[in-house]
């Protein structure tokens, strides 16, 4: 039996994301226009008190809310990216080694250039973080055209 819940698969990005690779691995489950991100808490994710570091939970919340905005924005945003302009975190309870933590997100204005989302990170059915964020949504950048001197 896998320690990753059914329906979740490891997040694969078209371009490397060294920071997320360092703090992850993150997993995702997509259902229609909803996406949930999850992470199994390991010892390396913990602080000196033996509980999951708040910075890791903030990172997971940031990425989960941003991905949810991209997915909810439809096909126009699927190849796009986002930049966080505001992130608010309320820590509700600790997460421990072995806990599966996953996001539950509601996007408030899908398809908007400035997207907002609210949600929770839940460990074993219990909320551990409440988060809200605003993102500047961007379409994928087109490659620079070849300059005349390169042709």
Number of C-alpha atoms within 10 A of each C-alpha: 4 5 9 14 13 8 10 16 15 15 15 12 7 6 6 9 10 9 9 14 11 8 15 20 14 20 19 19 19 14 8 8 13 17 21 19 26 28 23 21 23 15 12 11 20 18 13 7 7 14 16 21 18 18 13 16 23 20 15 23 30 23 18 25 31 26 21 26 35 29 22 23 21 13 11 13 20 15 14 15 17 21 13 17 12 12 18 13 17 13 15 14 12 17 27 19 15 13 17 20 24 26 27 20 25 19 23 14 14 19 18 16 15 17 25 24 22 19 20 25 28 21 23 11 10 14 20 19 23 20 21 20 21 23 23 17 21 16 14 13 9 6 6 6 7 8 7 6 5 6 5
